[in-house]
Amino acid sequence: MSQEDREVDEALALVSRATEARGPAAQAHAPHAAGPGAEPDRGGGETGGTGPAATSSAPPARTRATPWREARAVAARAGGEGAPRTRRVALAQALGQVLAEPLRALTDLPSFDTSAMDGWAVAGPGPWWSVGQGGQVLAGHAAPGALAEGAAVRIATGARVPPDATAVIRSEHARLDEAQARLYARREVVQGQDIRPRGQECRTGDQLLPAGALVSPAVLGLAAAAGYDELDVVPRPRVEVLVLGDELLDEGLPHDGMVRDALGPLLAPWLRALGAEVLATRHLGDDADALHRAVTASEADLVVTTGGTAAGPVDHVHPILRRAGAELLVDGVAVRPGHPMLLARLGGGAEGRYLVGLPGNPLAAVSGLLTLAEPLLRARAQRPALAPYSSPVRDAVNGHPHDTRLVPVVHRAGGADGNGPEQAVPLHYNGPAMLRGIAAADALAVVPPGGARAGQDLDILELPWTEGRFT
């Protein structure tokens, strides 16, 4: 057991003894016991909303925490609501977006018989006499004349094959007797060799890719080859990030109770990797009126807030959502870290706008990002869900008694010699306020309530950088 695990177990034991000492009434309001890495039910940052002021007014009663998998499903359904959106963009602007319509060939590929190699186009059996005049057939030039039986002409890769040519012989497989202007093959010539016939790859109207395909650099190349100048795509969901907290610094070292803002630099690129267009990242501080104005005036499809989701004296997210007439779809999730995350539907617009409230602790915010924002954005952008997979965990992992845990892991080969099947190795520094573990991780393992034994298969959530989405 690690030092961190021992400290958590000791803290839980103290909580349990204190609760028992206070009697049944206190036990009814005590927090659940939690495994390593679990955080208190608050939405604040490093300092949180605790102390005497927190008890000055009782917040509205909370509904039960939504199970983790159910919360992800709710977010995905919310993202899929509304009529599909499309727009036409130039090829250069389509990278990373999703095809709104199937990609169908506008031409045969190739659109004419072409030479697959540099060499000689020949007609009939050899040896062949070399065509002296006209010299050679080059790519991008006008259609060559027909090739007579027994003739040969030099040809470049990608050039049109002359009518009546029966094969192309690669330069290294041919010998030219210049004195007699005769061409000889160094090996057997098969009819049609090294000729790419018209329509070999596709015919006009063939479906090359379905709607929903992600536009990669290769897709851009295929679309250009197939005759496209523009593509119909699903617009990227627009996201605005609001970082809350008076204690946050944008630069320099922490001092005088102030801490660096870790989430502002983290969230925008992560959201872009999930397919979003990030309109802005703004630091508002702990100001309820400023937060209400920012949320209600935002033009984003999704507003992401950090901190302020619990019930402390400066936790303003719930009050401003009530004031704005928002509908809470998820209010707390049975997951550690990140328990006090939320998802709300905001008013305005036929397609609906949403707010994801992330806890202020950094790893808890990452948990909320993957639990609520990622499924919502994927559905909104009509991106296909990633294929789920599992991996055996190398070491036993402590669990929360009731909630799912998300634990940073790295993939490593198993076995004493390192040649065994791949395993997920849990990382330390996985507390809710820590980023050291996730920064070194390949993925997050989904640990069920009660924990996991060594060798047990766990579901794995891949991280964007393991899929190359930051490059």
BELTA-V327704 format. One record per run of one state. SS is the DSSP state (2 for helix, 1 for strand, 0 for the rest). FROM is the first residue (numbers start at 1). TO is the last residue. If there is no record, write none. Layout:
SS;FROM;TO / SS;FROM;TO
This chain:
0;1;2 / 2;3;22 / 0;23;23 / 2;24;28 / 0;29;51 / 2;52;55 / 0;56;65 / 1;66;67 / 2;68;79 / 0;80;86 / 1;87;90 / 2;91;93 / 0;94;97 / 1;98;99 / 0;100;102 / 1;103;104 / 0;105;108 / 1;109;109 / 0;110;113 / 1;114;115 / 0;116;118 / 1;119;122 / 0;123;127 / 1;128;130 / 0;131;135 / 1;136;137 / 0;138;150 / 1;151;155 / 0;156;159 / 1;160;160 / 0;161;166 / 1;167;170 / 2;171;173 / 1;174;177 / 0;178;181 / 1;182;185 / 0;186;194 / 1;195;196 / 0;197;201 / 1;202;202 / 0;203;206 / 1;207;209 / 0;210;213 / 1;214;214 / 0;215;216 / 2;217;225 / 0;226;229 / 1;230;234 / 0;235;237 / 1;238;243 / 0;244;247 / 1;248;249 / 0;250;254 / 1;255;255 / 0;256;257 / 1;258;260 / 0;261;262 / 2;263;273 / 0;274;276 / 1;277;283 / 0;284;287 / 2;288;297 / 0;298;301 / 1;302;306 / 0;307;316 / 2;317;323 / 0;324;326 / 1;327;331 / 0;332;332 / 1;333;336 / 0;337;341 / 1;342;346 / 0;347;352 / 1;353;358 / 0;359;361 / 2;362;380 / 0;381;388 / 1;389;393 / 0;394;396 / 1;397;397 / 0;398;403 / 1;404;413 / 0;414;421 / 1;422;426 / 0;427;435 / 2;436;440 / 0;441;442 / 1;443;447 / 0;448;451 / 1;452;452 / 0;453;456 / 1;457;462 / 0;463;463 / 2;464;467 / 0;468;471
